[in-house]
Amino acid sequence: MVGVDGSDSSADALRWAAGQARLTGADLHAVYVWDFPSAYGWAWSPGFTAVDLAAESRKSLDAMLAEVFDGDAGVPLVARAERGHAADVLVKVSRDADLLVVGSRGRGAFADMLLGSVSLHCAQHAGCPVVIIRHHDQ
């Protein structure tokens, strides 16, 4: 199981998870988590009903899978977009997984020393082992 959010670190996590799935003969499950923006009043702004966040999230997931794997992950691939808070959804899906792989993004010099809130929550609460992949510029 791999959490995907469109970031460079999640692309690296996706590649790593695919390699691990090939080595172990497992299926690869990619999960993209989305939710409605929490800003007060946003849901009532003009045009809100015209936005299908579930469909947009699925498009983002499909685009990332196409970019990372160029059409072939090399293993059976199950992809889904789920609504909710990323950490909560990933912990929930980890209960049915052998391994959860997530990326971790830093936001500057100090933040680079820390895990992100989602990856930290997953490491503490997942129902299976967790691998956290850090992206480093080449």
HELIX and SHEET records of a PDB file:
HELIX    1   1 ASP A    8  THR A   24  1                                  17    
HELIX    2   2 TRP A   42  TRP A   44  5                                   3    
HELIX    3   3 PHE A   48  ALA A   50  5                                   3    
HELIX    4   4 LEU A   53  PHE A   69  1                                  17    
HELIX    5   5 ALA A   86  SER A   94  1                                   9    
HELIX    6   6 ALA A  111  MET A  113  5                                   3    
HELIX    7   7 SER A  117  HIS A  125  1                                   9    
SHEET    1   A 3 VAL A   2  VAL A   4  0                                        
SHEET    2   A 3 LEU A  28  TRP A  34  1                                        
SHEET    3   A 3 LEU A  77  ARG A  83  1                                        
SHEET    1   B 2 LEU A 100  SER A 104  0                                        
SHEET    2   B 2 VAL A 130  ARG A 134  1                                        
END                                                                             
